[in-house]
Amino acid sequence: MGQAARPARRASQSAVEGLLLGLLVACTAPQQGPSRAEAGAGLGGDIDGGGGPARLPSGSRLDDLAVACRLPAPSTGPAWLRSGVGYQVWLRSFRDSDGDGHGDLGGLLTGLDALQDGKPGGTDLSVDVLWLSLLFPSPSDHGYDATDYDHVASGFGGDAALSALLKAAKARGLRVMLDLVLNHTSTEHPWFLDSASSSAGPRRSWYVWRDAKPEAAEGWGQPWQAKATVWHKAAHGHYYGLFWSGMPDLHYGEEAVQAEMAAVAKRWLAKGVDGFRLDAIRYLHEDGAGAGQHDTVGTHAFLRRLRDVAKAEPADAALVGEVWTDTATVASYLKGDELDAAFDFDTNAALRKGLELRSASFVRNALCKGAALPSYLQRFAGNHDMARLADLAPTVALQELAQGLVLLLPGLAWIYQGDELGLPSGDQPGDVHFRLPLPWTATGPGLGFSAVAPWPSPPPSYAGLAIASQDASPDSLRSRLRRWIALRLAEPTLRAGEVHLLALAGDDAHSLLPMVVRDQATGDELLVVAAFADGALPVPEAWRAGGVKLAGAGGGGEVVGPGLAVWRRGAP
């Protein structure tokens, strides 16, 4: 859930080298996509509108190249969280196993081979981590307003279905993270019903109450929408609900609330989950209006307490936060005693703006802003709270550029369910249209998702983007991304190397994002080029002579843009 939540929201080397040649395609300019105000905070990279082909520096060694910034090799947090490939599962839309038109854990289990089959080769994506969207009982389709934190909703298959999935995942080496909402519950949660029963009701202090609604002049609002209503009337006073009246905030000034929510996490870890994606975590503890509604001392204190729980057993459990704001603020949560990692919203916003304007400078600037935090930052091109990547990058080549670049950056790389197929958003109201059912086959009432019509019907275009069809086509987006993942798995330098983002000037800086990835132990160096503009881009002779082109198209030492290419440097 992002801050704009609504009621409806929320192999040998030679074999790999041969496999990965010929990935890039020329394409048309992308359409403009919608923006998220807070997600884009602090982005740099002014565009001067210049044209012409970009050129890489002519130096023959890394030391000859100007470096904009360096991203150190991943070194902190659980090892499995540093450099793998994650897949975000929007469970209700993954696959239906019981014929009710809604996705469930049984459907995820039957479709798990498409993500990780536990065998070499094949058509799976070879992902390492699953993030499961909300699966607790809830009155909403998104599940961000839970009525019970200790059980899986029956519509998803109940507790036994999760146990079966965890067993299958672990047999394949897959880690499983649960989405966990600590900030608020549903108004239908028994805790809130107790709290709201009277001004002296049981658990009254578990939520934030006022006898009278605070005046607008007091400054209460949403950090992203100052005039929004956050105090909601009930029979016995007004309660604070930052996102919506149906999601009353828990009161973290109450010790009993802190103890219970820490215990919730402990119980799920004991059941075998590997960690949590912590939703809206910066809004936990309110100290007052305005600045007191986010990033407070109380919020940081509770996260230190939660980390003690998470690291007790198993020690490599992970806490990954949704801290949807600028990188400088995100850094305050990543000091080693709170979150293990956080999502890199600055680079996500920069990547989307770069696709829109065909400019690499936004991405370079955002990455350099987070240069001190590469081990902690989780990169992604899309998620459940934003317009589909295909909406603003309407060609396979541009979608490949965006998601392929994420896969070549340090830190765990995430793929949002359906983005590997190039699914566009639908036309349903609210956030549902970012979360439509996956097309597994090109025919049938549910396109292989279900034996019946899915819970919202996807657009007709989904039939042409089905998983089965894309697996049968070596030039499909899913097949291309599978090859980039194979490259990431085959090249230790990409997973654990230090990244040197190269500084270019003028038009070159806007067209091209080159970086050298170096394994400090072996001295192995790879050149990665992300070309955001059309045209042939020359590559230095030092990288071509005696070097190995691992991936990318174009001949004669050129990168064809827009797209990606990777070289290993030849011997000095």
BAMI-557526 format. One record per residue (C-alpha): residue in one letter; x, y, z. Coordinates in nm, 2 decimals. Layout:
BEGIN
 r     xx     yy     zz
 A      X      Y      Z
...
END
This chain:
BEGIN
 r     xx     yy     zz
 M   0.00   0.00   0.00
 G   0.13   0.34  -0.09
 Q   0.05   0.67   0.07
 A  -0.24   0.74  -0.17
 A  -0.44   0.44  -0.05
 R  -0.82   0.44  -0.13
 P  -1.10   0.23   0.00
 A  -1.04   0.01  -0.32
 R  -0.67  -0.02  -0.30
 R  -0.47  -0.17  -0.21
 A   2.50  -2.28  -1.66
 S   2.86  -2.28  -1.82
 Q   2.98  -1.95  -1.93
 S   3.00  -2.03  -2.30
 A   2.65  -2.17  -2.30
 V   2.51  -1.86  -2.13
 E   2.71  -1.63  -2.37
 G   2.56  -1.80  -2.67
 L   2.21  -1.79  -2.52
 L   2.22  -1.42  -2.45
 L   2.32  -1.27  -2.78
 G   2.06  -1.07  -2.98
 L   1.83  -0.91  -2.72
 L   1.78  -0.56  -2.84
 V   1.52  -0.41  -3.07
 A   1.47  -0.05  -3.20
 C   1.14   0.09  -3.07
 T   0.91   0.40  -3.06
 A   0.91   0.66  -2.79
 P   0.71   0.58  -2.48
 Q   0.39   0.75  -2.37
 Q   0.38   0.96  -2.07
 G   0.27   0.78  -1.75
 P   0.12   0.91  -1.43
 S   0.34   1.03  -1.15
 R   0.33   1.00  -0.78
 A   0.43   1.32  -0.60
 E   0.60   1.19  -0.30
 A   0.77   0.90  -0.48
 G   0.95   1.14  -0.71
 A   1.07   1.37  -0.44
 G   1.42   1.50  -0.48
 L   1.48   1.37  -0.83
 G   1.75   1.55  -1.03
 G   1.85   1.54  -1.40
 D   1.75   1.84  -1.60
 I   1.69   1.77  -1.97
 D   1.85   2.00  -2.22
 G   1.67   1.84  -2.52
 G   1.99   1.78  -2.71
 G   2.02   1.51  -2.97
 G   2.28   1.31  -3.16
 P   2.45   0.98  -3.09
 A   2.61   0.93  -2.74
 R   2.96   0.81  -2.71
 L   3.14   0.63  -2.43
 P   3.47   0.75  -2.30
 S   3.77   0.62  -2.49
 G   3.98   0.52  -2.19
 S   4.12   0.17  -2.19
 R   4.11   0.11  -1.81
 L   3.86   0.18  -1.53
 D   4.09   0.44  -1.38
 D   4.08   0.64  -1.70
 L   3.71   0.69  -1.69
 A   3.53   0.96  -1.50
 V   3.32   0.81  -1.22
 A   3.00   0.99  -1.11
 C   2.96   0.77  -0.80
 R   3.03   0.42  -0.67
 L   2.78   0.17  -0.53
 P   2.97  -0.06  -0.30
 A   2.92  -0.44  -0.33
 P   2.63  -0.57  -0.12
 S   2.76  -0.66   0.22
 T   2.49  -0.62   0.49
 G   2.17  -0.79   0.59
 P   2.08  -1.16   0.53
 A   2.28  -1.30   0.24
 W   1.96  -1.42   0.06
 L   1.83  -1.06   0.06
 R   2.13  -0.90  -0.10
 S   2.15  -1.01  -0.46
 G   1.87  -1.25  -0.56
 V   1.56  -1.20  -0.78
 G   1.23  -1.14  -0.60
 Y   0.88  -1.18  -0.74
 Q   0.58  -0.99  -0.59
 V   0.27  -1.21  -0.59
 W  -0.07  -1.04  -0.59
 L  -0.23  -1.35  -0.46
 R  -0.59  -1.28  -0.56
 S  -0.48  -1.24  -0.92
 F  -0.21  -1.51  -0.96
 R  -0.42  -1.83  -1.02
 D  -0.75  -1.98  -0.90
 S  -0.75  -2.34  -0.78
 D  -1.11  -2.38  -0.65
 G  -1.32  -2.23  -0.93
 D  -1.45  -1.92  -0.75
 G  -1.28  -1.68  -0.99
 H  -1.03  -1.55  -0.72
 G  -0.66  -1.65  -0.69
 D  -0.55  -1.85  -0.39
 L  -0.26  -2.03  -0.24
 G  -0.35  -2.35  -0.41
 G  -0.33  -2.16  -0.74
 L   0.01  -2.03  -0.65
 L   0.12  -2.38  -0.57
 T   0.01  -2.52  -0.90
 G   0.17  -2.23  -1.08
 L   0.50  -2.23  -0.88
 D   0.69  -2.40  -1.17
 A   0.65  -2.08  -1.37
 L   0.85  -1.89  -1.11
 Q   1.09  -2.15  -0.97
 D   1.08  -2.52  -1.06
 G   1.39  -2.61  -0.87
 K   1.57  -2.75  -1.18
 P   1.83  -2.61  -1.41
 G   1.71  -2.47  -1.74
 G   1.35  -2.48  -1.83
 T   1.10  -2.19  -1.87
 D   1.08  -2.08  -1.51
 L   1.20  -1.73  -1.41
 S   1.45  -1.87  -1.15
 V   1.34  -1.63  -0.88
 D   1.48  -1.66  -0.53
 V   1.22  -1.48  -0.31
 L   0.84  -1.45  -0.31
 W   0.66  -1.16  -0.15
 L   0.30  -1.26  -0.09
 S   0.04  -0.99  -0.08
 L  -0.20  -0.96   0.21
 L  -0.36  -1.30   0.29
 F  -0.52  -1.23   0.63
 P  -0.90  -1.22   0.66
 S  -1.03  -0.89   0.55
 P  -1.36  -0.73   0.41
 S  -1.17  -0.58   0.11
 D  -1.02  -0.73  -0.20
 H  -0.68  -0.58  -0.13
 G  -0.66  -0.71   0.23
 Y  -0.49  -0.41   0.38
 D  -0.76  -0.39   0.65
 A  -0.71  -0.71   0.84
 T  -0.97  -0.85   1.08
 D  -0.73  -1.13   1.21
 Y  -0.35  -1.13   1.20
 D  -0.31  -1.50   1.30
 H  -0.47  -1.69   1.02
 V  -0.49  -1.71   0.64
 A  -0.82  -1.61   0.50
 S  -1.04  -1.91   0.40
 G  -1.08  -1.77   0.05
 F  -0.70  -1.81   0.00
 G  -0.71  -2.17   0.13
 G  -0.66  -2.12   0.50
 D  -0.36  -2.20   0.72
 A  -0.30  -2.55   0.57
 A  -0.26  -2.40   0.22
 L   0.01  -2.17   0.34
 S   0.19  -2.46   0.51
 A   0.18  -2.66   0.19
 L   0.32  -2.36  -0.01
 L   0.60  -2.30   0.24
 K   0.70  -2.67   0.22
 A   0.71  -2.66  -0.16
 A   0.89  -2.33  -0.16
 K   1.16  -2.45   0.07
 A   1.21  -2.77  -0.14
 R   1.29  -2.54  -0.43
 G   1.52  -2.30  -0.23
 L   1.26  -2.03  -0.24
 R   1.23  -1.77   0.05
 V   0.88  -1.65   0.13
 M   0.80  -1.31   0.27
 L   0.46  -1.20   0.39
 D   0.31  -0.86   0.35
 L   0.24  -0.73   0.70
 V   0.03  -0.42   0.79
 L   0.13  -0.30   1.14
 N  -0.01   0.05   1.11
 H  -0.38  -0.01   1.11
 T  -0.66  -0.27   1.12
 S  -1.01  -0.30   0.98
 T  -1.29  -0.13   1.16
 E  -1.43  -0.48   1.17
 H  -1.14  -0.62   1.37
 P  -1.25  -0.73   1.72
 W  -0.99  -0.50   1.87
 F  -1.15  -0.20   1.71
 L  -1.50  -0.31   1.79
 D  -1.39  -0.33   2.16
 S  -1.22   0.00   2.14
 A  -1.52   0.18   1.98
 S  -1.79   0.02   2.21
 S  -1.77   0.31   2.46
 S  -1.54   0.58   2.58
 A  -1.43   0.34   2.84
 G  -1.44   0.03   2.62
 P  -1.20  -0.26   2.63
 R  -0.89  -0.18   2.42
 R  -0.99   0.19   2.40
 S  -0.63   0.28   2.42
 W  -0.53   0.05   2.14
 Y  -0.65   0.32   1.89
 V  -0.61   0.70   1.88
 W  -0.93   0.87   1.99
 R  -1.05   1.23   2.05
 D  -1.37   1.33   2.20
 A  -1.41   1.60   1.94
 K  -1.28   1.62   1.59
 P  -0.96   1.84   1.58
 E  -1.00   2.16   1.39
 A  -0.84   2.20   1.05
 A  -0.61   2.47   1.18
 E  -0.44   2.21   1.41
 G  -0.27   2.08   1.10
 W  -0.39   1.72   1.09
 G  -0.39   1.57   0.74
 Q  -0.21   1.32   0.52
 P   0.16   1.40   0.45
 W   0.08   1.37   0.08
 Q  -0.25   1.55   0.09
 A  -0.26   1.82   0.36
 K  -0.63   1.88   0.36
 A  -0.74   1.52   0.38
 T  -0.97   1.41   0.66
 V  -0.79   1.17   0.90
 W  -1.03   1.20   1.20
 H  -1.34   0.99   1.16
 K  -1.67   1.00   1.36
 A  -1.79   0.70   1.56
 A  -2.06   0.66   1.82
 H  -1.82   0.75   2.10
 G  -1.58   1.01   1.96
 H  -1.35   1.05   1.67
 Y  -1.07   0.80   1.57
 Y  -0.76   0.86   1.37
 G  -0.73   0.67   1.04
 L  -0.45   0.81   0.82
 F  -0.54   0.62   0.50
 W  -0.92   0.58   0.52
 S  -1.21   0.57   0.76
 G  -1.21   0.19   0.72
 M  -0.85   0.16   0.84
 P  -0.82   0.30   1.20
 D  -0.46   0.34   1.31
 L  -0.33   0.14   1.60
 H  -0.19   0.34   1.89
 Y   0.18   0.26   1.93
 G   0.20   0.48   2.24
 E   0.03   0.18   2.41
 E   0.27  -0.09   2.53
 A   0.00  -0.36   2.48
 V  -0.02  -0.28   2.11
 Q   0.36  -0.29   2.06
 A   0.38  -0.63   2.25
 E   0.09  -0.78   2.04
 M   0.22  -0.67   1.70
 A   0.57  -0.79   1.78
 A   0.41  -1.12   1.89
 V   0.22  -1.14   1.56
 A   0.55  -1.13   1.37
 K   0.71  -1.39   1.60
 R   0.42  -1.63   1.55
 W   0.45  -1.61   1.17
 L   0.82  -1.66   1.18
 A   0.77  -1.97   1.39
 K   0.54  -2.10   1.11
 G   0.83  -2.08   0.86
 V   0.80  -1.75   0.68
 D   1.14  -1.58   0.61
 G   1.04  -1.23   0.68
 F   0.81  -0.94   0.61
 R   0.74  -0.66   0.37
 L   0.63  -0.39   0.62
 D   0.35  -0.18   0.47
 A   0.34   0.20   0.53
 I   0.59   0.16   0.80
 R   0.69   0.52   0.84
 Y   0.34   0.61   0.98
 L   0.33   0.38   1.28
 H   0.36   0.61   1.58
 E   0.18   0.95   1.57
 D   0.33   1.22   1.80
 G   0.10   1.50   1.67
 A  -0.01   1.68   1.36
 G   0.21   1.74   1.06
 A   0.56   1.63   1.12
 G   0.44   1.42   1.41
 Q   0.25   1.19   1.18
 H   0.55   1.02   1.01
 D   0.91   0.92   1.07
 T   0.88   0.97   1.45
 V   1.11   0.86   1.73
 G   0.84   0.62   1.84
 T   0.83   0.45   1.50
 H   1.20   0.40   1.50
 A   1.20   0.26   1.86
 F   0.93   0.00   1.77
 L   1.13  -0.11   1.46
 R   1.43  -0.18   1.69
 R   1.21  -0.39   1.91
 L   1.07  -0.57   1.60
 R   1.42  -0.64   1.47
 D   1.51  -0.81   1.80
 V   1.21  -1.04   1.75
 A   1.30  -1.11   1.39
 K   1.66  -1.19   1.45
 A   1.59  -1.42   1.75
 E   1.48  -1.72   1.54
 P   1.57  -1.76   1.26
 A   1.86  -1.52   1.26
 D   1.84  -1.45   0.89
 A   1.47  -1.34   0.88
 A   1.43  -1.01   0.70
 L   1.24  -0.69   0.75
 V   1.19  -0.49   0.43
 G   1.01  -0.16   0.46
 E   0.78   0.03   0.24
 V   0.92   0.38   0.32
 W   0.78   0.57   0.03
 T   0.97   0.89   0.03
 D   1.31   1.04  -0.06
 T   1.63   0.83  -0.01
 A   1.76   1.07   0.26
 T   1.47   0.98   0.48
 V   1.48   0.61   0.39
 A   1.84   0.62   0.52
 S   1.72   0.69   0.87
 Y   1.56   0.34   0.88
 L   1.88   0.17   0.76
 K   2.13   0.22   1.03
 G   2.17  -0.15   1.11
 D   1.93  -0.19   1.40
 E   1.60  -0.14   1.23
 L   1.51  -0.25   0.88
 D   1.73  -0.48   0.68
 A   1.63  -0.32   0.35
 A   1.38  -0.08   0.20
 F   1.24  -0.03  -0.15
 D   1.42   0.22  -0.37
 F   1.14   0.46  -0.47
 D   1.37   0.73  -0.58
 T   1.53   0.51  -0.85
 N   1.19   0.37  -0.94
 A   1.05   0.72  -1.01
 A   1.37   0.82  -1.19
 L   1.35   0.51  -1.41
 R   0.99   0.58  -1.50
 K   1.07   0.94  -1.58
 G   1.37   0.84  -1.78
 L   1.15   0.61  -1.99
 E   0.91   0.89  -2.05
 L   1.17   1.14  -2.15
 R   1.43   0.90  -2.29
 S   1.68   1.02  -2.05
 A   1.94   0.83  -1.84
 S   2.03   1.13  -1.62
 F   1.74   1.08  -1.39
 V   1.84   0.73  -1.31
 R   2.21   0.81  -1.27
 N   2.13   1.09  -1.02
 A   1.89   0.88  -0.82
 L   2.14   0.59  -0.80
 C   2.41   0.83  -0.68
 K   2.18   0.97  -0.41
 G   2.15   0.62  -0.27
 A   2.52   0.53  -0.32
 A   2.58   0.49   0.05
 L   2.29   0.25   0.08
 P   2.32  -0.01  -0.20
 S   2.31  -0.31   0.02
 Y   1.99  -0.20   0.17
 L   1.80  -0.08  -0.13
 Q   1.56  -0.31  -0.32
 R   1.52  -0.21  -0.68
 F   1.20  -0.25  -0.88
 A   1.03  -0.11  -1.20
 G   0.67  -0.15  -1.08
 N   0.44  -0.26  -0.80
 H   0.08  -0.30  -0.70
 D   0.03   0.07  -0.62
 M   0.13   0.23  -0.95
 A   0.04   0.23  -1.31
 R   0.17  -0.08  -1.50
 L   0.51  -0.04  -1.65
 A   0.36  -0.12  -1.99
 D   0.14   0.19  -1.97
 L   0.44   0.42  -2.00
 A   0.68   0.18  -2.18
 P   0.45   0.04  -2.45
 T   0.71  -0.16  -2.64
 V   0.89  -0.48  -2.55
 A   1.23  -0.32  -2.59
 L   1.15  -0.04  -2.34
 Q   1.00  -0.28  -2.09
 E   1.31  -0.50  -2.13
 L   1.53  -0.20  -2.07
 A   1.36  -0.10  -1.75
 Q   1.34  -0.44  -1.59
 G   1.67  -0.56  -1.73
 L   1.85  -0.26  -1.58
 V   1.69  -0.34  -1.24
 L   1.83  -0.69  -1.27
 L   2.18  -0.56  -1.34
 L   2.19  -0.33  -1.03
 P   2.32  -0.43  -0.69
 G   2.07  -0.55  -0.43
 L   1.77  -0.78  -0.46
 A   1.58  -0.71  -0.78
 W   1.20  -0.73  -0.78
 I   0.95  -0.82  -1.06
 Y   0.59  -0.73  -1.00
 Q   0.35  -1.01  -1.11
 G   0.25  -0.95  -1.47
 D   0.52  -0.70  -1.56
 E   0.73  -0.99  -1.70
 L   0.45  -1.03  -1.95
 G   0.41  -0.67  -2.03
 L   0.05  -0.65  -1.90
 P  -0.11  -0.30  -1.92
 S  -0.34  -0.16  -1.66
 G  -0.71  -0.22  -1.71
 D  -0.99   0.03  -1.70
 Q  -1.15  -0.06  -1.36
 P  -1.18   0.22  -1.10
 G  -0.93   0.25  -0.81
 D  -0.62   0.04  -0.78
 V  -0.78  -0.29  -0.90
 H  -0.67  -0.21  -1.26
 F  -0.30  -0.25  -1.16
 R  -0.38  -0.59  -1.01
 L  -0.57  -0.79  -1.27
 P  -0.56  -1.17  -1.31
 L  -0.27  -1.33  -1.49
 P  -0.33  -1.48  -1.84
 W  -0.19  -1.83  -1.84
 T  -0.33  -1.93  -2.18
 A  -0.46  -1.74  -2.47
 T  -0.80  -1.91  -2.47
 G  -1.08  -2.00  -2.23
 P  -1.32  -1.79  -2.01
 G  -1.05  -1.72  -1.76
 L  -0.74  -1.74  -1.99
 G  -0.61  -2.03  -1.78
 F  -0.63  -1.82  -1.46
 S  -0.96  -1.98  -1.36
 A  -1.23  -2.22  -1.50
 V  -1.48  -1.93  -1.47
 A  -1.47  -1.56  -1.54
 P  -1.21  -1.40  -1.31
 W  -1.30  -1.17  -1.03
 P  -1.24  -0.86  -1.25
 S  -1.22  -0.94  -1.62
 P  -0.89  -0.85  -1.78
 P  -0.88  -0.65  -2.11
 P  -0.88  -0.85  -2.44
 S  -0.51  -0.77  -2.49
 Y  -0.42  -1.01  -2.21
 A  -0.50  -1.31  -2.44
 G  -0.20  -1.22  -2.66
 L   0.03  -1.19  -2.36
 A  -0.03  -1.53  -2.20
 I   0.25  -1.71  -2.01
 A   0.22  -2.02  -2.24
 S   0.25  -1.81  -2.55
 Q   0.55  -1.61  -2.42
 D   0.73  -1.92  -2.31
 A   0.70  -2.06  -2.66
 S   0.85  -1.74  -2.81
 P   1.22  -1.67  -2.76
 D   1.16  -1.31  -2.85
 S   0.88  -1.25  -2.59
 L   0.94  -1.02  -2.29
 R   0.92  -1.31  -2.05
 S   1.18  -1.50  -2.25
 R   1.41  -1.19  -2.27
 L   1.39  -1.13  -1.89
 R   1.46  -1.50  -1.83
 R   1.79  -1.45  -2.02
 W   1.88  -1.14  -1.81
 I   1.81  -1.34  -1.50
 A   2.03  -1.62  -1.63
 L   2.31  -1.37  -1.69
 R   2.27  -1.24  -1.33
 L   2.29  -1.59  -1.20
 A   2.59  -1.69  -1.42
 E   2.80  -1.38  -1.34
 P   2.91  -1.35  -0.97
 T   3.04  -1.00  -1.05
 L   2.68  -0.88  -1.12
 R   2.56  -1.01  -0.79
 A   2.85  -0.90  -0.57
 G   3.06  -0.65  -0.75
 E   3.12  -0.28  -0.69
 V   2.94  -0.06  -0.94
 H   3.11   0.25  -1.09
 L   2.86   0.48  -1.26
 L   3.04   0.67  -1.53
 A   3.01   1.05  -1.56
 L   2.93   1.17  -1.91
 A   2.88   1.52  -2.03
 G   2.62   1.70  -2.24
 D   2.38   1.50  -2.46
 D   2.57   1.18  -2.38
 A   2.47   1.21  -2.01
 H   2.10   1.21  -2.11
 S   2.12   0.93  -2.36
 L   2.34   0.68  -2.20
 L   2.40   0.52  -1.86
 P   2.73   0.32  -1.87
 M   2.86   0.15  -1.56
 V   3.16  -0.07  -1.48
 V   3.10  -0.35  -1.23
 R   3.42  -0.48  -1.07
 D   3.47  -0.79  -0.85
 Q   3.73  -0.65  -0.60
 A   3.86  -1.01  -0.52
 T   3.91  -1.13  -0.88
 G   3.95  -0.81  -1.07
 D   3.69  -0.92  -1.32
 E   3.52  -0.62  -1.48
 L   3.19  -0.60  -1.67
 L   3.07  -0.30  -1.87
 V   2.70  -0.25  -1.86
 V   2.54   0.00  -2.10
 A   2.18   0.12  -2.07
 A   2.09   0.32  -2.38
 F   1.77   0.53  -2.33
 A   1.78   0.69  -2.68
 D   1.77   0.56  -3.03
 G   2.09   0.53  -3.23
 A   2.42   0.33  -3.25
 L   2.64   0.39  -2.95
 P   3.02   0.31  -3.00
 V   3.19   0.10  -2.73
 P   3.56   0.15  -2.64
 E   3.81  -0.07  -2.81
 A   3.95  -0.18  -2.48
 W   3.63  -0.36  -2.40
 R   3.59  -0.50  -2.75
 A   3.94  -0.63  -2.82
 G   3.98  -0.96  -2.65
 G   3.66  -0.91  -2.45
 V   3.35  -1.11  -2.44
 K   3.01  -0.97  -2.53
 L   2.77  -1.14  -2.28
 A   2.44  -0.99  -2.38
 G   2.30  -0.73  -2.62
 A   2.26  -0.67  -2.99
 G   2.44  -0.47  -3.25
 G   2.77  -0.54  -3.43
 G   3.10  -0.37  -3.47
 G   3.13  -0.26  -3.11
 E   2.80  -0.08  -3.10
 V   2.50  -0.08  -2.86
 V   2.17  -0.03  -3.04
 G   1.94   0.19  -2.83
 P   1.72   0.19  -2.66
 G   1.83  -0.12  -2.48
 L   2.09  -0.29  -2.27
 A   2.43  -0.46  -2.34
 V   2.70  -0.62  -2.13
 W   3.07  -0.68  -2.21
 R   3.35  -0.84  -2.01
 R   3.67  -0.64  -2.05
 G   3.95  -0.80  -2.25
 A   4.30  -0.85  -2.11
 P   4.50  -0.53  -2.07
END
